[in-house]
């Protein structure tokens, strides 16, 4: 693929503000993109083909660490829609998590090495008195942080082909069930007016966590800065590096890591 030919005419990204509650960036008018001759996993690992100097190593780390996930995503006959999350998004989420843990004195800084571990159990002991004798009741609490990371990642992957043409055909908005876990996400794509002609301008493409609600005021949204990269088994949309991986759920999922026995 001729990367230089692809990026001719790209307008410089202008980041608007530092607030990440709703990541807003100046949208880039798309140019014609060739199909990528490989799978979407091969695309994510092929840095020479990436736009904006983005890297997607963190997505690949998770996919390779979750048992069976890589094989499922390479299964013959399957086609996906993937929202590619740049490394910077994961770095920001870990920064937020570790800052919170430091402020609350909850333990060491965490990284993927800590979260992508085998499931484990913790025993809870309760002492009760029966007929003047002390008896012990043991209950097990099960933890699987790797599965929680998988749950979050799969919210960026969907079975089927949902390119911008398909979304616009479906009244410019679609609610989709995420891969494996069927969590509700929303994709919305509109074309703005250009020179007074409705629908002939640049595309405004957002990707939202619906937070289990139909009320849009409760949704968390992020921007797609490039769309419709076609691979052999997926269409890929690129998210802004201002996105917070997991939206607002990353801290809640992992803040108490290491305090399971308390």
N, C-alpha and C positions, 0 to 999 in steps of 0.2 A: 504494500500500500504506500502511495506517495503522500507522506504526511504533509509535506510543504504545500502540495496542491490543495489539500483539504483545508488548511488553515488560512489560505489567502482570503483576505477581506474580513477577517475577524475583528470586531470592534473591541477595544480594550474594556475589560470588566471594570465596572465602577461599583465598589462596595458601599452601600448606603447604611451608615451607622454601625455601631458596635453591638447593638442589642440582638440577641439570638432567639428571643421568644418567637419571632417570625423573621426568618432569614430572607432578606430582600437584596437582590442584586440587579444591576442593569442587564436586561436580557439581550442575548446575542442573536441577530438574525442568522438562521441556519443556512449553510451552503450545502450543495449536493455532496453526499457522503457515499463512498463506495461500500459495498458489503465487505465485511472482514472475513477473510478466508480461514476460518477456524471456529472453534466453539467459544462461548462467552467466557469460560474459564481461561482459555488460551488468550483471549483478548485482555482480560484483567491482569495477566502475568506478562504481557507483551508491552513493555514500557515505551518502545519505539513508536507504537501506534496511539499512545494516549495524547489527548488534547490538554492544553493548559498545564503541561508538566505534572499532571496528577499521577499518583500511584495508588494502587489498590491492594497492597500487600496484606493489610489487616483483614479484609474480606476473605482473602485466600487462606490466611492463618486459621480463621474460624472454620471455613469449609473443610480444610484438611484435618482439623482436630476433632470435629464431630463425627462419631462412628457412622459410616455409611452415607454421609451426606454427599461427598464428592461423587461417589458411584451413582447415587440417585440423580444428580444433576447432569451426569454424562450418559444417562440411559437412552438407548436408541428409541427414536420415535417421539421423544418428549420435546416440547418447545416452551420457552419461558419468556417472561418479561422481567427484566432486571433493572433495578435502580442502583447504579454503582455509587458506592460511598467512598470518597477519598480518605486517605490515611489521616488527614488533618481532623476529620470529624471524630474519629476514634480517640485521637490525642486530646481533643478538647473535652470529650466525655470523661476520660480518665482524669484529666486535670480537675474537673468539677468534683468528681467522686473523691479524689484524694484530698482536695481542699476541705470538703465536708468532713471526711474522716479525721483529718488533723484537728479541725476545730472542735469536734465532738470527742476527741481522744479515743477513737475507735480502733486504733492499731496502725500497722505499717501501710505504706503506699502499695497499691495494687497494680498489677499488669495482667496481660493475657495469660502469662504463665501461671498466675494464681487462679484465674477463673476457669481455664480450660483443663480442669483436673477431673479425675474419676469421681463418680458419686460416692458419698460416704454417709455414715449414720452416727448419731450421737445418742447415748443412753441417758434417759432421765430417771432418776431414782426417787421414789416417794415412800416414806415410811408410815405405816399405819399400825394401830394397835387392835388386835383381835384376841379376845379371851385372855387379856393381860399378857399377850405375847406380841412382840414387835415383828411385823412382816414387811417385806420390801416388794414394792411393785415397780417394775422396770418397763418404761415405754421408750420406743425408739423414734427419733426424729430423723428424717431422711433429707439430705441436701444434694442437689445436682445443679451446681452453678453453670456447668457446661451446657446443660439443657436450656437454662435461662438465656445464655448468650445465643444459643441456636434459635430460641423463640424470637428474640429481637432481630436477628439477622434475616430470618425468613419473612419478616414483614417488608423486606425490600425485594422479594422474589415472588413471582406469580406464575401459575400455569396458564399457558396460552399466549397469544400475540396481541398485545395492546400497544400499538403505535399511535402517533398523534392523529392519524387519519381515522383510526377506529374510535378513538375517544371523542373526536369532534363529531363523528357520525352519531354517537350515542348522546346527543344533546350536550356535548362538551364536558360531561362529568360522569364518572363511573365509580361505583363502590365495588371493590374487589376483595376476595378472600385470599389471604396470604398463603404461601406454600406451606404444606404440612399442617399448620395450626389453625388455618381458616380464620385468622384475625382480620377484622374489617379495616381496610384502608381506602382512601379516596384519591383518584387522579382526576385532574381538571385541566383542560386545555382549551384556550380561546384564541382566536385571531383578532387582533386589533385592526382598526381602520387605518388605511394609508391613502393619503391624498384624497380624502373624502370617500373612498371606496370601502364599504364595510367588508371585513373579513379578508382583506388583502395585505394587512400589515404583519408585524412580527407576532410570534406565538407566545402567549403567557401560560406557562405550564407549571402547575403546583402539585405537590404530593403530600398528602395529609394523613396523620394518625387521627382517626375518628373518635378515639377515647371511648369506644362503646356507646356512642351517642349519635343521634341524628341532628343534634343542634350544632350548627356550624360554629357558634361562638365557643364551643368547648373543644374544637379541633385544634391540633398543632400542625402547622404547615411549613413546608420548605420549598425552595425553588429548584426546578430542573434547568440547568444552564445549557444543556445540549441534549438532543433527542434523536431517536431513530437510527441508532447504529446497529445494523443488521449483521448477525453472525449466523453460523450454521444452525444453531439451536436456540437462539434468543434474539430479541430486540432489546438493546440497552439504552437507558436514559441516564445521563450523568447529573448527579446532584452537586450543588454548590459546596465548596469546602467550608462554608459558614454553618453547615448543618451540624446539629448535635445528635450523634448516633443514639438511637433509642428514644429520640425526642426527650421527654421529661421523665423517663422511667429508669434510666441507667442508675442513678443514685439510689432510688428506692429498692432496686433489685439487689444491689451489692454493698450497700452501706454497712451492714452488720457482719460482713465476712470476717471470720476469725474469732467471732464472739458467740459461736454456736453453743458452747457449754455453759454459758451464763444463764 
